[in-house]
Amino acid sequence: MMGQLTSSEIENLLQSQSICRLACCEKGLPYIVPVSYYYDGSHIYIQTLRGRKLDILRQNHHVCLQVDQILSMNQWKSAHVYGLFEELKGETETAARAAFINSVYTLMAPSVTHTFGHDTQAQLDDRQRLKPVLFRIRITQKTGRFENPEPAKASIP
Amino acid sequence: MMGQLTSSEIENLLQSQSICRLACCEKGLPYIVPVSYYYDGSHIYIQTLRGRKLDILRQNHHVCLQVDQILSMNQWKSAHVYGLFEELKGETETAARAAFINSVYTLMAPSVTHTFGHDTQAQLDDRQRLKPVLFRIRITQKTGRFENPEPAKASIP
């Protein structure tokens, strides 16, 4: 059985996960990358090293995020978040970074890298020398769907 | 430690998984959806009910697929596949569908739905009455990255 998640089910899904897939577009060419995120109930926060996705997002702010729990092919929940990229600066960035790190990296070693980028080794070396950039998604729409296995039919006694 | 997957590691990752995230673009707006896929070493095959992603792909054939194995935030593999949407018809479709079903649904109940779409209930009802569409991705580029935990430093005896 398939159906749509309610608003509260979408909120629960977004709150319960820490990795999403982010899609963006560069002149009609799609790009997608898994990233860790923090959702404060209002915005989605993402920290990234400099690289292709940041270059694209600075040009085209439209973002589609997808978060899921896939237990099997016929038992899953999936939410879409549509929104706009907003790079954070100054005090807003400082406060958001503290909340982000507290949320996402509580159980992780300090050396952990928190993007799953797809750049060349040279780009990667450069990026590792640079400070991560924190941005958030101003959400414009959220949708969600689910599928559960069909319940077994009662047998005739 | 982060690095790039070799060609054979990318092939192994694509062969070992059955769910990917597909991103496409509709007039500068990204869209992303998890889908099951079958990779025959040459093309990526995907079956879908009619809906938003098919509408977009018929307009803009550019696709970015992302396949991963995420064990933790600092232990993961991720591959990108870039390519072009090709809708299948006739004998090509028949042969590909048999291989697809054999690959993806061997262990699944016949009633299982094999997309993770995000359309309205009315669209969903319509789609369930229609025959799934099989398409493939003509691959133009594959890339892959990994991250492993830093090895523990040897202690001084």
Interface residues (C-beta under 8 A of the other chain):
Chain A: M2 G3 Q4 S18 I19 R21 L22 A23 C24 C25 G28 L29 P30 Y31 I32 V33 P34 S36 N60 H62 V63 C64 L65 Q66 D68 I70 M73 N74 W76 S78 H80 V104 Y105 M108 A109 S111 V112 T113 H114 F116 G117 H118 T120 Q121 L124 T143 G144 R145 E147 P149 E150
Chain B: M2 G3 Q4 S18 I19 R21 L22 A23 C24 C25 G28 L29 P30 Y31 I32 V33 P34 S36 N60 H62 V63 C64 L65 Q66 D68 I70 M73 N74 W76 S78 H80 V104 Y105 M108 A109 S111 V112 T113 H114 F116 G117 H118 T120 Q121 L124 T143 G144 R145 E147 P149 E150
